Amino acid sequence: MQRGTAAASGTWIVAATVLGSSLVFIDGSVISIALPVIQDAFHANAFAAQWVVEGYTLVLGAFMLLCGGLGDRYGRKRLFLIGVATFAVGSIVCGLAQSMPALIAARLLQGAGGTMLAPASLALLGATFEGEARGKAVGVWSGWTAVAGAIGPVAGGTIVDHFGWRWVFFINIPIAIAVMAIAIRHVAESRDQNESGPLDIAGSVVVSLALGAIVYGFIMSGVVGWNVLPICSVVAGFVLLAGFVALEGRVRNPILPLGLFASRQFSGINGMTFLLYGALSGIFYFLPFVMIQVDGYSATVAGLSMLPFLVLMVLLSRTAGALVYRIGRRTMLVTGPLITAIGFGLLALMPNLHYWTGIFPAVIFVGIGMGLTVAPLTTTMIDSVPEHNVGVASGVNNAVSRVAGLLAIAILGSLIAFAFNSRLDVRMDVAALSARQRADVDAQRSSLAGARLHDPKEIAVVGRAYTDGFRAVALSCVVLTLGSALVAFLTLQNKRSTPDAGDRA
């Protein structure tokens, strides 16, 4: 009876953490489909639109480190519930926003909720399961949260086309209510009894300022070029980042415990996470703009285009989570990124980027590669630290993935703006646009593919220039993903046995 009760409790914990994390994953993916429509609705330029994603991700990346430790200290269940409630309130405010600044502010509130619930969900799993059971539980969590992330665009595209973009935020509310009901009734509280001392508020503030300055500099470079302001902003950001690392080595309870990185395995996992998720975030941010604004697909079709990715993640994630103990973590975490890199390479090199002939084959390879990667990566990360550090380690790894996406979108956004503007001049020369047509195009350069043009020649020129820029982004993502595979090969051992307490570094 006790075994049945424990199994039932474990099932409810997995359900609560999957649904809770799905809020963050759905919102992170659905916005990619809604953003071209939101940009058009508010008549915003491409760089204001970037902040709808970057503001949310900045809060997630900067404060997830602090919240991982908060859960270990004050209770993982408590932090999880507060995070879900905050995220729900932020979603309501997003759906009611009447301007781009208001929407960006509401996204910051959403990010605050996500930064609490995401690390707490993984920490709850780490505190509940051990050994291969943990690998399977994390595999289920990885698979279904990935499914949620993939469902986001599919459902979001349909919602945008039939109900309006505001409803992509309102759909979070019933999910949040269900999560809170399950967690309150079925999830037990857990914490690290050894946690004490002051919180590292200063570290959170410094790293937030650092990342914010870097992102601001790269986004502004796409608007005004690399003049004094963006250069100074990026330099100041890296100086603050160095100061943050120095600070973490001195404070009593750092949000980023540098001692964790003494583990070669933990360092390697976070290095490959940074490179892989940077590439993934960059591709999935810019691809919907190609499909909707260049190819003319509806938001519904753009969302449905991710279905192959969804199916492959469902089929592969649970199996991959268990296989990590049988065929080896290094084998899994080298193979997966290599297959993913092939998908990104197709986006860079295929003759066209129409769906069936260009995008679909790429999505297949990315789905296979990530299906083989996500669960082993997460399991290996949890196994690489002592149990009492699982919450902090989860926070660090989640923060690394968020910071990777934050910086990738900013840096690749600068790259696509540079490539777009360079190629736009060439494309206008080739198309022999008249002086009036050139003036029309030049007046809306900052909107990139979202330029509101009517002349077919002008529209074609802008679309081709944006596609050229996207190919440069895809090629950069190939390099990042290959780097991720190389880091895994150099830092991980191909250990096959089920971990025990002595295996933790």
Salt bridges, closest charged atoms under 4 A:
ASP27 OD2 - ARG107 NH1 2.29
ASP40 OD1 - ARG452 NH1 2.34
ASP72 OD1 - ARG76 NH2 2.87
GLU132 OE2 - ARG326 NH2 3.19
GLU195 OE1 - ARG73 NH2 3.61
ASP295 OD1 - HIS354 ND1 3.82
ASP383 OD1 - ARG134 NH1 3.86
ASP425 OD1 - ARG445 NH2 2.40
ASP429 OD1 - ARG438 NH2 2.44
ASP440 OD2 - ARG436 NH1 3.03
ASP442 OD1 - ARG445 NE 2.83
ASP455 OD2 - ARG436 NH2 3.92
GLU458 OE2 - ARG436 NH1 3.91
ASP468 OD2 - ARG423 NE 2.97
ASP468 OD2 - ARG427 NE 3.07
ASP503 OD1 - LYS495 NZ 3.07
